[in-house]
């Protein structure tokens, strides 16, 4: 995700508060990881689009847990704050596994 360039301090705090509320109130969220993009001179950085400054990963036990999260009122508030605060965002849902999942045909 990429915050709007003119994002106010108040809007930033409201987004963070909405994220914290959702994580606290929605029992199916198992883990949250947030990262800031790091630029360190790797060759691929020169060709990568400038599409994101932050990454947020939410972990769930299963798709049913994800669906519970998506239907929760706290998620609706968080979604509204995302829309107000971000100039760009990509949202995807993945089933995760290790290299064994690839070997078992998980990568077509």
C-alpha positions in Angstrom: 0.0 0.0 0.0 1.0 3.6 -0.6 -0.2 6.4 1.6 -1.5 9.5 0.0 1.2 12.2 -0.2 -1.0 14.7 1.7 -2.1 12.3 4.4 -2.7 14.3 7.6 -1.3 13.1 10.9 -4.9 12.7 12.2 -5.9 10.5 9.2 -2.7 8.4 9.8 -3.6 7.9 13.4 -7.2 7.0 12.5 -6.0 4.4 10.0 -3.7 2.8 12.6 -6.4 2.9 15.3 -8.8 1.2 12.9 -6.2 -1.5 12.1 -5.6 -2.0 15.8 -9.3 -2.2 16.6 -9.9 -4.8 13.8 -7.0 -6.9 15.0 -8.3 -6.8 18.6 -12.0 -7.4 17.9 -11.8 -10.0 15.1 -10.9 -13.3 16.7 -10.1 -15.1 13.5 -7.0 -12.9 12.9 -4.1 -15.0 14.0 -1.1 -12.7 13.2 -0.4 -9.3 11.7 2.9 -8.4 10.1 3.6 -4.9 8.7 6.7 -3.9 6.8 8.1 -0.8 5.2 9.7 -1.1 1.8 13.5 -1.2 1.9 15.6 0.1 -1.0 19.2 -1.2 -0.9 20.5 -1.0 -4.4 19.4 -4.4 -5.8 19.2 -4.5 -9.6 15.4 -5.4 -9.5 14.7 -2.1 -7.7 15.4 -0.2 -10.9 12.6 -2.0 -12.8 10.1 -2.4 -10.0 7.1 -0.1 -10.1 6.9 2.4 -7.3 3.5 1.0 -6.2 4.0 0.4 -2.5 5.7 1.8 0.6 4.2 -0.7 3.1 3.1 -4.3 3.2 0.5 -5.7 5.6 0.0 -9.4 6.0 -2.9 -10.8 7.9 -2.9 -14.5 8.8 -6.0 -16.7 9.3 -6.4 -20.4 10.0 -8.5 -20.9 6.9 -10.8 -19.2 4.3 -13.7 -19.3 6.8 -11.6 -17.1 9.2 -10.9 -14.7 6.4 -14.5 -14.5 5.5 -15.4 -13.8 9.1 -12.9 -11.0 9.1 -14.3 -9.5 5.9 -17.9 -9.5 7.3 -17.0 -7.9 10.6 -18.0 -4.3 11.3 -14.4 -3.4 12.3 -13.3 -4.5 8.9 -15.8 -2.1 7.3 -14.3 0.8 9.3 -10.8 -0.3 8.4 -11.7 -0.5 4.7 -13.1 3.1 4.8 -9.9 4.3 6.4 -7.8 2.5 3.8 -9.8 4.3 1.0 -9.3 7.7 2.6 -5.6 7.2 3.4 -4.1 5.4 0.5 -3.2 6.5 -3.0 -2.6 2.9 -4.1 -3.2 -0.6 -2.7 -3.2 -4.1 -4.0 -5.2 -6.6 -2.0 -4.9 -10.4 -2.6 -5.8 -13.5 -0.6 -3.4 -16.5 -0.7 -3.3 -19.9 0.8 0.2 -20.3 2.1 2.6 -23.2 2.2 6.3 -23.9 1.9 8.4 -25.4 -0.9 6.6 -28.7 -0.3 3.4 -27.1 -1.6 5.2 -26.2 -4.8 6.5 -29.7 -5.2 3.0 -31.1 -4.7 1.7 -29.0 -7.6 0.9 -25.8 -5.9 2.6 -23.8 -8.6 1.1 -24.4 -12.0 
